[in-house]
Amino acid sequence: MISKPYLIATIFIATCAIATGASAAKASKKKLAHSRQARQPALPGPAYAQRADAMQAADDIAARRDLDPQWVRATLGQARYLPQVAKFIQPPPAGTPKNWAVYRSRFIDPVRIAAGVRFWQDNRETLARAEAETGVPAEIIVGIIGVETIYGQQVGTFRVIDALTTLAFDFPTNHPRTKERTEFFKGELEQFLSLTHRTSVDPLSLRGSFAGAMGMPQFMPSSWVKYAVDFDGDGKVDLFNSAADVIGSVANYFKAFNWQPGMPTHYPVSFDTSKLDKEALLAPDILPTFNVAGFVSKGAVLEGAALQHKGPLALVELQNGDAAPSYVAGTENFYAITRYNWSSYYALAVIELGQAVAAAHRR
C-alpha cells in the first residue's frame, strides 16, 4: 500500500496489532473476534452532503484536479460516516505488551500456507517474470499478498469512499496523531476521487479495508497511482481481479523502495554481554545504520555470511510478552519491507510466510 509508504497496508496496523492478554490462546481468540467484526458491513451514519466542510473540500479537490465540481460534490456527498472506522483506527491501549510469537501464529498457519501454494502454482510464470525484472524474490511477493488478504480472500467490506471520508473529516480527536492522520486521509480521498474519475470506475462501488486500502495487495489510493502497473498487458490496472497486476505492482513497489537483488533480509544475531551496548544498537530503531564492524564493536555477534555483509545493519527487537525478546540483524531489504507497513513484526511475518510457502511449494 501509498503516498506515505508506511500506510499502504493500513488495515494491518490495526487488524495485525500485537496480541495481548494473559495467554496466547486468549489473545488469539480476542484478535480473531476483532478481525471477524472488522469484516462485517459497517452500519452507516449520516451522509456528508450536509457537511459544509466536506462540500468545500469537494470544490477544492475539483479545482486542484480539474474535475467536474458537481460530480465531486455528488460523489463525496453520498459518502456516509462509519463509526466502526473511527473505532478501528485507534491504536492499541498504552502499555499493551507486544508478542511476536502470538503475532506470527496469526499468519504462518496451514490455511494461509496452503492458499499460498495454490497461488504460486497458478501464477508461477508471472512470479518468475516479476522476480527476473525487478530482483524481488517470488517468496517476498507471495508473503505480502498472503499476509495482506490471504491471496484475495479478505480484501475488505467497507466502501472505500465511506472509509476515506470518515477518516478525512472525522478522524478521532483523541488519537495521538490526529492532525497528521487527518491530512493524510484527506490526501488519500483526493487521490481516490481523481483515480476513479480518470479510470471511469464508479467510486461508490469499490470496497476495501476500514482505512481505505484496496485489492489483493491492499494499496492505498496514492500507492495505486504511484506504484501499480499493468503487468498482464490488458491496458488497465486491476488490483482486485488480476493476479498478474498484483504481482507486478508489489514487485514494482519494492523496486521503488530500493530493494537490493540478492541481499538477505536479515541474519541471526546474538550478544557478547561483556561489551554489549544494546541501547546504542537499538537507538536507530529499524533503520539500518551500522556497518558490520560498528555493529560487532557494540556487542552484537554475527557469524558466517553476515560477517561479509557490505551494507548497513539494524538491530531489530521483537518482544515476546513476558518472555525474552527475539532479535535479528536487519538489512536494507528488511527495511524495504517495512515501507509497506511500518512494523518489524509485519516484515518478519511476510518473510517467514513466504519462506514457508516456498518450502511447501517445492515439496
NUTORDO-740505 format. One record per residue (C-alpha): residue number from 1; z, x, y. Coordinates in steps of 0.05 Angstrom, whole numbers. Example, Ala and Ser with C-alpha at 12.3 -4.5 7.8 and 13.67 -1.06 7.14 Angstrom:
<sites>
<site><num>1</num><pz>156</pz><px>246</px><py>-90</py></site>
<site><num>2</num><pz>143</pz><px>273</px><py>-21</py></site>
</sites>
This chain:
<sites>
<site><num>1</num><pz>0</pz><px>0</px><py>0</py></site>
<site><num>2</num><pz>-14</pz><px>11</px><py>92</py></site>
<site><num>3</num><pz>-17</pz><px>32</px><py>164</py></site>
<site><num>4</num><pz>52</pz><px>63</px><py>154</py></site>
<site><num>5</num><pz>46</pz><px>91</px><py>84</py></site>
<site><num>6</num><pz>117</pz><px>80</px><py>62</py></site>
<site><num>7</num><pz>107</pz><px>5</px><py>68</py></site>
<site><num>8</num><pz>43</pz><px>-2</px><py>26</py></site>
<site><num>9</num><pz>84</pz><px>-28</px><py>-31</py></site>
<site><num>10</num><pz>139</pz><px>-61</px><py>10</py></site>
<site><num>11</num><pz>151</pz><px>-112</px><py>-44</py></site>
<site><num>12</num><pz>183</pz><px>-58</px><py>-86</py></site>
<site><num>13</num><pz>231</pz><px>-36</px><py>-30</py></site>
<site><num>14</num><pz>268</pz><px>-100</px><py>-48</py></site>
<site><num>15</num><pz>247</pz><px>-120</px><py>-119</py></site>
<site><num>16</num><pz>255</pz><px>-48</px><py>-141</py></site>
<site><num>17</num><pz>321</pz><px>-40</px><py>-105</py></site>
<site><num>18</num><pz>371</pz><px>3</px><py>-143</py></site>
<site><num>19</num><pz>412</pz><px>-37</px><py>-191</py></site>
<site><num>20</num><pz>486</pz><px>-46</px><py>-180</py></site>
<site><num>21</num><pz>546</pz><px>-73</px><py>-217</py></site>
<site><num>22</num><pz>598</pz><px>-53</px><py>-267</py></site>
<site><num>23</num><pz>549</pz><px>-45</px><py>-324</py></site>
<site><num>24</num><pz>475</pz><px>-30</px><py>-332</py></site>
<site><num>25</num><pz>465</pz><px>-94</px><py>-372</py></site>
<site><num>26</num><pz>497</pz><px>-137</px><py>-319</py></site>
<site><num>27</num><pz>457</pz><px>-103</px><py>-264</py></site>
<site><num>28</num><pz>392</pz><px>-111</px><py>-301</py></site>
<site><num>29</num><pz>405</pz><px>-185</px><py>-312</py></site>
<site><num>30</num><pz>421</pz><px>-194</px><py>-238</py></site>
<site><num>31</num><pz>357</pz><px>-158</px><py>-217</py></site>
<site><num>32</num><pz>315</pz><px>-197</px><py>-266</py></site>
<site><num>33</num><pz>341</pz><px>-262</px><py>-239</py></site>
<site><num>34</num><pz>325</pz><px>-239</px><py>-168</py></site>
<site><num>35</num><pz>255</pz><px>-218</px><py>-190</py></site>
<site><num>36</num><pz>243</pz><px>-287</px><py>-221</py></site>
<site><num>37</num><pz>269</pz><px>-321</px><py>-158</py></site>
<site><num>38</num><pz>223</pz><px>-278</px><py>-115</py></site>
<site><num>39</num><pz>163</pz><px>-301</px><py>-155</py></site>
<site><num>40</num><pz>178</pz><px>-375</px><py>-143</py></site>
<site><num>41</num><pz>137</pz><px>-410</px><py>-89</py></site>
<site><num>42</num><pz>177</pz><px>-409</px><py>-24</py></site>
<site><num>43</num><pz>197</pz><px>-475</px><py>9</py></site>
<site><num>44</num><pz>162</pz><px>-473</px><py>76</py></site>
<site><num>45</num><pz>196</pz><px>-483</px><py>143</py></site>
<site><num>46</num><pz>166</pz><px>-502</px><py>210</py></site>
<site><num>47</num><pz>94</pz><px>-484</px><py>227</py></site>
<site><num>48</num><pz>83</pz><px>-431</px><py>281</py></site>
<site><num>49</num><pz>34</pz><px>-475</px><py>321</py></site>
<site><num>50</num><pz>93</pz><px>-499</px><py>362</py></site>
<site><num>51</num><pz>117</pz><px>-428</px><py>378</py></site>
<site><num>52</num><pz>96</pz><px>-405</px><py>446</py></site>
<site><num>53</num><pz>107</pz><px>-331</px><py>428</py></site>
<site><num>54</num><pz>63</pz><px>-338</px><py>367</py></site>
<site><num>55</num><pz>7</pz><px>-372</px><py>405</py></site>
<site><num>56</num><pz>10</pz><px>-319</px><py>459</py></site>
<site><num>57</num><pz>5</pz><px>-266</px><py>405</py></site>
<site><num>58</num><pz>-55</pz><px>-303</px><py>377</py></site>
<site><num>59</num><pz>-90</pz><px>-298</px><py>444</py></site>
<site><num>60</num><pz>-73</pz><px>-225</px><py>450</py></site>
<site><num>61</num><pz>-99</pz><px>-210</px><py>380</py></site>
<site><num>62</num><pz>-163</pz><px>-247</px><py>394</py></site>
<site><num>63</num><pz>-174</pz><px>-207</px><py>457</py></site>
<site><num>64</num><pz>-160</pz><px>-140</px><py>425</py></site>
<site><num>65</num><pz>-201</pz><px>-153</px><py>363</py></site>
<site><num>66</num><pz>-257</pz><px>-193</px><py>396</py></site>
<site><num>67</num><pz>-242</pz><px>-253</px><py>353</py></site>
<site><num>68</num><pz>-251</pz><px>-327</px><py>368</py></site>
<site><num>69</num><pz>-186</pz><px>-347</px><py>403</py></site>
<site><num>70</num><pz>-189</pz><px>-417</px><py>374</py></site>
<site><num>71</num><pz>-197</pz><px>-390</px><py>304</py></site>
<site><num>72</num><pz>-138</pz><px>-343</px><py>312</py></site>
<site><num>73</num><pz>-94</pz><px>-397</px><py>342</py></site>
<site><num>74</num><pz>-113</pz><px>-447</px><py>288</py></site>
<site><num>75</num><pz>-100</pz><px>-397</px><py>233</py></site>
<site><num>76</num><pz>-35</pz><px>-369</px><py>259</py></site>
<site><num>77</num><pz>-13</pz><px>-440</px><py>277</py></site>
<site><num>78</num><pz>-17</pz><px>-460</px><py>204</py></site>
<site><num>79</num><pz>30</pz><px>-405</px><py>182</py></site>
<site><num>80</num><pz>98</pz><px>-430</px><py>160</py></site>
<site><num>81</num><pz>166</pz><px>-398</px><py>168</py></site>
<site><num>82</num><pz>192</pz><px>-376</px><py>99</py></site>
<site><num>83</num><pz>268</pz><px>-369</px><py>97</py></site>
<site><num>84</num><pz>263</pz><px>-334</px><py>29</py></site>
<site><num>85</num><pz>221</pz><px>-279</px><py>60</py></site>
<site><num>86</num><pz>274</pz><px>-265</px><py>114</py></site>
<site><num>87</num><pz>326</pz><px>-262</px><py>59</py></site>
<site><num>88</num><pz>288</pz><px>-216</px><py>12</py></site>
<site><num>89</num><pz>270</pz><px>-165</px><py>65</py></site>
<site><num>90</num><pz>343</pz><px>-148</px><py>76</py></site>
<site><num>91</num><pz>366</pz><px>-80</px><py>48</py></site>
<site><num>92</num><pz>419</pz><px>-76</px><py>-6</py></site>
<site><num>93</num><pz>491</pz><px>-82</px><py>20</py></site>
<site><num>94</num><pz>520</pz><px>-18</px><py>48</py></site>
<site><num>95</num><pz>554</pz><px>23</px><py>-5</py></site>
<site><num>96</num><pz>511</pz><px>-4</px><py>-62</py></site>
<site><num>97</num><pz>511</pz><px>51</px><py>-115</py></site>
<site><num>98</num><pz>443</pz><px>76</px><py>-139</py></site>
<site><num>99</num><pz>429</pz><px>84</px><py>-212</py></site>
<site><num>100</num><pz>366</pz><px>120</px><py>-236</py></site>
<site><num>101</num><pz>378</pz><px>101</px><py>-309</py></site>
<site><num>102</num><pz>380</pz><px>27</px><py>-293</py></site>
<site><num>103</num><pz>322</pz><px>32</px><py>-245</py></site>
<site><num>104</num><pz>280</pz><px>69</px><py>-296</py></site>
<site><num>105</num><pz>294</pz><px>17</px><py>-350</py></site>
<site><num>106</num><pz>260</pz><px>-37</px><py>-308</py></site>
<site><num>107</num><pz>193</pz><px>-1</px><py>-311</py></site>
<site><num>108</num><pz>189</pz><px>43</px><py>-372</py></site>
<site><num>109</num><pz>192</pz><px>-11</px><py>-425</py></site>
<site><num>110</num><pz>149</pz><px>-32</px><py>-485</py></site>
<site><num>111</num><pz>117</pz><px>-91</px><py>-450</py></site>
<site><num>112</num><pz>93</pz><px>-51</px><py>-390</py></site>
<site><num>113</num><pz>71</pz><px>8</px><py>-433</py></site>
<site><num>114</num><pz>30</pz><px>-38</px><py>-478</py></site>
<site><num>115</num><pz>-2</pz><px>-70</px><py>-418</py></site>
<site><num>116</num><pz>-18</pz><px>-1</px><py>-391</py></site>
<site><num>117</num><pz>-51</pz><px>20</px><py>-455</py></site>
<site><num>118</num><pz>-96</pz><px>-42</px><py>-453</py></site>
<site><num>119</num><pz>-113</pz><px>-28</px><py>-380</py></site>
<site><num>120</num><pz>-130</pz><px>44</px><py>-396</py></site>
<site><num>121</num><pz>-174</pz><px>25</px><py>-455</py></site>
<site><num>122</num><pz>-211</pz><px>-28</px><py>-414</py></site>
<site><num>123</num><pz>-222</pz><px>20</px><py>-356</py></site>
<site><num>124</num><pz>-226</pz><px>89</px><py>-388</py></site>
<site><num>125</num><pz>-293</pz><px>107</px><py>-357</py></site>
<site><num>126</num><pz>-272</pz><px>85</px><py>-287</py></site>
<site><num>127</num><pz>-207</pz><px>122</px><py>-292</py></site>
<site><num>128</num><pz>-243</pz><px>185</px><py>-314</py></site>
<site><num>129</num><pz>-292</pz><px>178</px><py>-256</py></site>
<site><num>130</num><pz>-236</pz><px>169</px><py>-205</py></site>
<site><num>131</num><pz>-200</pz><px>230</px><py>-232</py></site>
<site><num>132</num><pz>-263</pz><px>272</px><py>-230</py></site>
<site><num>133</num><pz>-280</pz><px>251</px><py>-159</py></site>
<site><num>134</num><pz>-210</pz><px>256</px><py>-128</py></site>
<site><num>135</num><pz>-169</pz><px>300</px><py>-173</py></site>
<site><num>136</num><pz>-116</pz><px>246</px><py>-180</py></site>
<site><num>137</num><pz>-96</pz><px>241</px><py>-254</py></site>
<site><num>138</num><pz>-111</pz><px>176</px><py>-290</py></site>
<site><num>139</num><pz>-38</pz><px>171</px><py>-312</py></site>
<site><num>140</num><pz>-15</pz><px>171</px><py>-239</py></site>
<site><num>141</num><pz>-64</pz><px>115</px><py>-222</py></site>
<site><num>142</num><pz>-42</pz><px>76</px><py>-284</py></site>
<site><num>143</num><pz>31</pz><px>88</px><py>-267</py></site>
<site><num>144</num><pz>23</pz><px>60</px><py>-197</py></site>
<site><num>145</num><pz>-12</pz><px>-4</px><py>-219</py></site>
<site><num>146</num><pz>38</pz><px>-14</px><py>-275</py></site>
<site><num>147</num><pz>99</pz><px>-6</px><py>-231</py></site>
<site><num>148</num><pz>70</pz><px>-49</px><py>-175</py></site>
<site><num>149</num><pz>44</pz><px>-110</px><py>-213</py></site>
<site><num>150</num><pz>43</pz><px>-97</px><py>-289</py></site>
<site><num>151</num><pz>-33</pz><px>-89</px><py>-283</py></site>
<site><num>152</num><pz>-44</pz><px>-152</px><py>-243</py></site>
<site><num>153</num><pz>5</pz><px>-198</px><py>-279</py></site>
<site><num>154</num><pz>51</pz><px>-204</px><py>-219</py></site>
<site><num>155</num><pz>13</pz><px>-199</px><py>-154</py></site>
<site><num>156</num><pz>59</pz><px>-247</px><py>-115</py></site>
<site><num>157</num><pz>62</pz><px>-321</px><py>-100</py></site>
<site><num>158</num><pz>75</pz><px>-322</px><py>-25</py></site>
<site><num>159</num><pz>19</pz><px>-340</px><py>23</py></site>
<site><num>160</num><pz>5</pz><px>-274</px><py>58</py></site>
<site><num>161</num><pz>-4</pz><px>-308</px><py>126</py></site>
<site><num>162</num><pz>65</pz><px>-340</px><py>119</py></site>
<site><num>163</num><pz>100</pz><px>-277</px><py>97</py></site>
<site><num>164</num><pz>70</pz><px>-233</px><py>152</py></site>
<site><num>165</num><pz>80</pz><px>-285</px><py>207</py></site>
<site><num>166</num><pz>153</pz><px>-296</px><py>186</py></site>
<site><num>167</num><pz>167</pz><px>-222</px><py>189</py></site>
<site><num>168</num><pz>128</pz><px>-212</px><py>254</py></site>
<site><num>169</num><pz>164</pz><px>-266</px><py>292</py></site>
<site><num>170</num><pz>229</pz><px>-279</px><py>255</py></site>
<site><num>171</num><pz>250</pz><px>-213</px><py>225</py></site>
<site><num>172</num><pz>325</pz><px>-215</px><py>211</py></site>
<site><num>173</num><pz>363</pz><px>-193</px><py>273</py></site>
<site><num>174</num><pz>419</pz><px>-163</px><py>232</py></site>
<site><num>175</num><pz>373</pz><px>-114</px><py>197</py></site>
<site><num>176</num><pz>387</pz><px>-41</px><py>218</py></site>
<site><num>177</num><pz>314</pz><px>-30</px><py>238</py></site>
<site><num>178</num><pz>295</pz><px>-98</px><py>266</py></site>
<site><num>179</num><pz>255</pz><px>-73</px><py>325</py></site>
<site><num>180</num><pz>214</pz><px>-23</px><py>286</py></site>
<site><num>181</num><pz>201</pz><px>-71</px><py>228</py></site>
<site><num>182</num><pz>181</pz><px>-127</px><py>275</py></site>
<site><num>183</num><pz>129</pz><px>-84</px><py>308</py></site>
<site><num>184</num><pz>104</pz><px>-60</px><py>240</py></site>
<site><num>185</num><pz>93</pz><px>-131</px><py>215</py></site>
<site><num>186</num><pz>60</pz><px>-153</px><py>279</py></site>
<site><num>187</num><pz>10</pz><px>-97</px><py>268</py></site>
<site><num>188</num><pz>1</pz><px>-118</px><py>195</py></site>
<site><num>189</num><pz>-11</pz><px>-190</px><py>216</py></site>
<site><num>190</num><pz>-64</pz><px>-168</px><py>265</py></site>
<site><num>191</num><pz>-97</pz><px>-125</px><py>212</py></site>
<site><num>192</num><pz>-96</pz><px>-184</px><py>163</py></site>
<site><num>193</num><pz>-128</pz><px>-232</px><py>212</py></site>
<site><num>194</num><pz>-181</pz><px>-182</px><py>231</py></site>
<site><num>195</num><pz>-195</pz><px>-163</px><py>158</py></site>
<site><num>196</num><pz>-202</pz><px>-234</px><py>133</py></site>
<site><num>197</num><pz>-246</pz><px>-254</px><py>191</py></site>
<site><num>198</num><pz>-292</pz><px>-194</px><py>182</py></site>
<site><num>199</num><pz>-299</pz><px>-206</px><py>107</py></site>
<site><num>200</num><pz>-305</pz><px>-282</px><py>112</py></site>
<site><num>201</num><pz>-244</pz><px>-293</px><py>68</py></site>
<site><num>202</num><pz>-200</pz><px>-354</px><py>80</py></site>
<site><num>203</num><pz>-135</pz><px>-324</px><py>107</py></site>
<site><num>204</num><pz>-96</pz><px>-384</px><py>82</py></site>
<site><num>205</num><pz>-118</pz><px>-374</px><py>10</py></site>
<site><num>206</num><pz>-90</pz><px>-304</px><py>-4</py></site>
<site><num>207</num><pz>-24</pz><px>-296</px><py>-38</py></site>
<site><num>208</num><pz>18</pz><px>-234</px><py>-46</py></site>
<site><num>209</num><pz>88</pz><px>-205</px><py>-42</py></site>
<site><num>210</num><pz>142</pz><px>-230</px><py>5</py></site>
<site><num>211</num><pz>125</pz><px>-172</px><py>50</py></site>
<site><num>212</num><pz>50</pz><px>-187</px><py>52</py></site>
<site><num>213</num><pz>27</pz><px>-135</px><py>2</py></site>
<site><num>214</num><pz>-36</pz><px>-156</px><py>-35</py></site>
<site><num>215</num><pz>-73</pz><px>-148</px><py>-101</py></site>
<site><num>216</num><pz>-61</pz><px>-106</px><py>-162</py></site>
<site><num>217</num><pz>-41</pz><px>-44</px><py>-123</py></site>
<site><num>218</num><pz>-1</pz><px>-83</px><py>-71</py></site>
<site><num>219</num><pz>-36</pz><px>-56</px><py>-10</py></site>
<site><num>220</num><pz>-12</pz><px>-78</px><py>58</py></site>
<site><num>221</num><pz>-69</pz><px>-102</px><py>104</py></site>
<site><num>222</num><pz>-74</pz><px>-37</px><py>142</py></site>
<site><num>223</num><pz>-78</pz><px>3</px><py>77</py></site>
<site><num>224</num><pz>-133</pz><px>-43</px><py>53</py></site>
<site><num>225</num><pz>-171</pz><px>-27</px><py>117</py></site>
<site><num>226</num><pz>-159</pz><px>48</px><py>114</py></site>
<site><num>227</num><pz>-160</pz><px>66</px><py>40</py></site>
<site><num>228</num><pz>-191</pz><px>11</px><py>-2</py></site>
<site><num>229</num><pz>-260</pz><px>27</px><py>-29</py></site>
<site><num>230</num><pz>-317</pz><px>-9</px><py>-64</py></site>
<site><num>231</num><pz>-313</pz><px>31</px><py>-129</py></site>
<site><num>232</num><pz>-354</pz><px>-18</px><py>-171</py></site>
<site><num>233</num><pz>-413</pz><px>-17</px><py>-122</py></site>
<site><num>234</num><pz>-419</pz><px>-92</px><py>-113</py></site>
<site><num>235</num><pz>-418</pz><px>-88</px><py>-37</py></site>
<site><num>236</num><pz>-347</pz><px>-113</px><py>-27</py></site>
<site><num>237</num><pz>-276</pz><px>-91</px><py>-38</py></site>
<site><num>238</num><pz>-235</pz><px>-136</px><py>-84</py></site>
<site><num>239</num><pz>-165</pz><px>-112</px><py>-100</py></site>
<site><num>240</num><pz>-147</pz><px>-177</px><py>-134</py></site>
<site><num>241</num><pz>-201</pz><px>-181</px><py>-188</py></site>
<site><num>242</num><pz>-239</pz><px>-115</px><py>-192</py></site>
<site><num>243</num><pz>-201</pz><px>-63</px><py>-233</py></site>
<site><num>244</num><pz>-253</pz><px>-12</px><py>-211</py></site>
<site><num>245</num><pz>-239</pz><px>-24</px><py>-137</py></site>
<site><num>246</num><pz>-164</pz><px>-20</px><py>-151</py></site>
<site><num>247</num><pz>-170</pz><px>46</px><py>-189</py></site>
<site><num>248</num><pz>-216</pz><px>77</px><py>-137</py></site>
<site><num>249</num><pz>-173</pz><px>54</px><py>-79</py></site>
<site><num>250</num><pz>-108</pz><px>81</px><py>-108</py></site>
<site><num>251</num><pz>-141</pz><px>147</px><py>-122</py></site>
<site><num>252</num><pz>-171</pz><px>148</px><py>-52</py></site>
<site><num>253</num><pz>-102</pz><px>134</px><py>-22</py></site>
<site><num>254</num><pz>-72</pz><px>194</px><py>-55</py></site>
<site><num>255</num><pz>-131</pz><px>237</px><py>-37</py></site>
<site><num>256</num><pz>-120</pz><px>217</px><py>36</py></site>
<site><num>257</num><pz>-47</pz><px>239</px><py>29</py></site>
<site><num>258</num><pz>-67</pz><px>308</px><py>6</py></site>
<site><num>259</num><pz>-60</pz><px>303</px><py>-69</py></site>
<site><num>260</num><pz>-67</pz><px>374</px><py>-98</py></site>
<site><num>261</num><pz>-110</pz><px>372</px><py>-162</py></site>
<site><num>262</num><pz>-78</pz><px>408</px><py>-220</py></site>
<site><num>263</num><pz>-9</pz><px>414</px><py>-188</py></site>
<site><num>264</num><pz>51</pz><px>386</px><py>-227</py></site>
<site><num>265</num><pz>91</pz><px>332</px><py>-193</py></site>
<site><num>266</num><pz>158</pz><px>364</px><py>-209</py></site>
<site><num>267</num><pz>195</pz><px>416</px><py>-250</py></site>
<site><num>268</num><pz>263</pz><px>416</px><py>-286</py></site>
<site><num>269</num><pz>318</pz><px>448</px><py>-246</py></site>
<site><num>270</num><pz>390</pz><px>469</px><py>-259</py></site>
<site><num>271</num><pz>441</pz><px>506</px><py>-217</py></site>
<site><num>272</num><pz>475</pz><px>573</px><py>-211</py></site>
<site><num>273</num><pz>542</pz><px>550</px><py>-187</py></site>
<site><num>274</num><pz>562</pz><px>619</px><py>-164</py></site>
<site><num>275</num><pz>513</pz><px>616</px><py>-105</py></site>
<site><num>276</num><pz>496</pz><px>542</px><py>-102</py></site>
<site><num>277</num><pz>486</pz><px>514</px><py>-32</py></site>
<site><num>278</num><pz>468</pz><px>442</px><py>-51</py></site>
<site><num>279</num><pz>479</pz><px>416</px><py>19</py></site>
<site><num>280</num><pz>424</pz><px>462</px><py>46</py></site>
<site><num>281</num><pz>378</pz><px>445</px><py>-12</py></site>
<site><num>282</num><pz>386</pz><px>370</px><py>-1</py></site>
<site><num>283</num><pz>382</pz><px>373</px><py>75</py></site>
<site><num>284</num><pz>305</pz><px>363</px><py>79</py></site>
<site><num>285</num><pz>311</pz><px>304</px><py>31</py></site>
<site><num>286</num><pz>247</pz><px>296</px><py>-10</py></site>
<site><num>287</num><pz>203</pz><px>335</px><py>38</py></site>
<site><num>288</num><pz>180</pz><px>399</px><py>2</py></site>
<site><num>289</num><pz>207</pz><px>455</px><py>46</py></site>
<site><num>290</num><pz>229</pz><px>516</px><py>5</py></site>
<site><num>291</num><pz>185</pz><px>568</px><py>-28</py></site>
<site><num>292</num><pz>207</pz><px>590</px><py>-97</py></site>
<site><num>293</num><pz>246</pz><px>650</px><py>-71</py></site>
<site><num>294</num><pz>283</pz><px>609</px><py>-19</py></site>
<site><num>295</num><pz>297</pz><px>554</px><py>-70</py></site>
<site><num>296</num><pz>326</pz><px>603</px><py>-120</py></site>
<site><num>297</num><pz>366</pz><px>640</px><py>-67</py></site>
<site><num>298</num><pz>406</pz><px>576</px><py>-53</py></site>
<site><num>299</num><pz>427</pz><px>569</px><py>-126</py></site>
<site><num>300</num><pz>370</pz><px>530</px><py>-157</py></site>
<site><num>301</num><pz>349</pz><px>555</px><py>-226</py></site>
<site><num>302</num><pz>276</pz><px>548</px><py>-246</py></site>
<site><num>303</num><pz>242</pz><px>570</px><py>-310</py></site>
<site><num>304</num><pz>172</pz><px>582</px><py>-336</py></site>
<site><num>305</num><pz>113</pz><px>556</px><py>-296</py></site>
<site><num>306</num><pz>160</pz><px>534</px><py>-239</py></site>
<site><num>307</num><pz>173</pz><px>607</px><py>-221</py></site>
<site><num>308</num><pz>98</pz><px>616</px><py>-208</py></site>
<site><num>309</num><pz>92</pz><px>554</px><py>-164</py></site>
<site><num>310</num><pz>54</pz><px>571</px><py>-100</py></site>
<site><num>311</num><pz>73</pz><px>513</px><py>-55</py></site>
<site><num>312</num><pz>138</pz><px>487</px><py>-25</py></site>
<site><num>313</num><pz>191</pz><px>451</px><py>-66</py></site>
<site><num>314</num><pz>244</pz><px>399</px><py>-53</py></site>
<site><num>315</num><pz>309</pz><px>386</px><py>-90</py></site>
<site><num>316</num><pz>305</pz><px>313</px><py>-110</py></site>
<site><num>317</num><pz>371</pz><px>279</px><py>-126</py></site>
<site><num>318</num><pz>373</pz><px>215</px><py>-168</py></site>
<site><num>319</num><pz>441</pz><px>183</px><py>-171</py></site>
<site><num>320</num><pz>466</pz><px>151</px><py>-236</py></site>
<site><num>321</num><pz>522</pz><px>106</px><py>-213</py></site>
<site><num>322</num><pz>588</pz><px>135</px><py>-235</py></site>
<site><num>323</num><pz>555</pz><px>187</px><py>-278</py></site>
<site><num>324</num><pz>529</pz><px>255</px><py>-255</py></site>
<site><num>325</num><pz>464</pz><px>254</px><py>-214</py></site>
<site><num>326</num><pz>398</pz><px>277</px><py>-243</py></site>
<site><num>327</num><pz>356</pz><px>330</px><py>-206</py></site>
<site><num>328</num><pz>284</pz><px>353</px><py>-206</py></site>
<site><num>329</num><pz>246</pz><px>403</px><py>-164</py></site>
<site><num>330</num><pz>193</pz><px>361</px><py>-129</py></site>
<site><num>331</num><pz>126</pz><px>389</px><py>-108</py></site>
<site><num>332</num><pz>77</pz><px>365</px><py>-55</py></site>
<site><num>333</num><pz>47</pz><px>318</px><py>-106</py></site>
<site><num>334</num><pz>115</pz><px>286</px><py>-118</py></site>
<site><num>335</num><pz>120</pz><px>276</px><py>-43</py></site>
<site><num>336</num><pz>50</pz><px>246</px><py>-42</py></site>
<site><num>337</num><pz>73</pz><px>191</px><py>-90</py></site>
<site><num>338</num><pz>130</pz><px>175</px><py>-43</py></site>
<site><num>339</num><pz>78</pz><px>160</px><py>11</py></site>
<site><num>340</num><pz>62</pz><px>98</px><py>-30</py></site>
<site><num>341</num><pz>135</pz><px>77</px><py>-29</py></site>
<site><num>342</num><pz>187</pz><px>119</px><py>7</py></site>
<site><num>343</num><pz>232</pz><px>128</px><py>-54</py></site>
<site><num>344</num><pz>243</pz><px>185</px><py>-102</py></site>
<site><num>345</num><pz>265</pz><px>134</px><py>-154</py></site>
<site><num>346</num><pz>199</pz><px>98</px><py>-147</py></site>
<site><num>347</num><pz>159</pz><px>162</px><py>-151</py></site>
<site><num>348</num><pz>192</pz><px>185</px><py>-215</py></site>
<site><num>349</num><pz>185</pz><px>116</px><py>-246</py></site>
<site><num>350</num><pz>110</pz><px>119</px><py>-231</py></site>
<site><num>351</num><pz>105</pz><px>188</px><py>-262</py></site>
<site><num>352</num><pz>144</pz><px>171</px><py>-325</py></site>
<site><num>353</num><pz>109</pz><px>104</px><py>-336</py></site>
<site><num>354</num><pz>42</pz><px>140</px><py>-330</py></site>
<site><num>355</num><pz>64</pz><px>192</px><py>-379</py></site>
<site><num>356</num><pz>89</pz><px>140</px><py>-429</py></site>
<site><num>357</num><pz>24</pz><px>101</px><py>-424</py></site>
<site><num>358</num><pz>-17</pz><px>164</px><py>-433</py></site>
<site><num>359</num><pz>22</pz><px>184</px><py>-495</py></site>
<site><num>360</num><pz>15</pz><px>115</px><py>-525</py></site>
<site><num>361</num><pz>-59</pz><px>113</px><py>-508</py></site>
<site><num>362</num><pz>-70</pz><px>179</px><py>-545</py></site>
<site><num>363</num><pz>-38</pz><px>153</px><py>-608</py></site>
</sites>
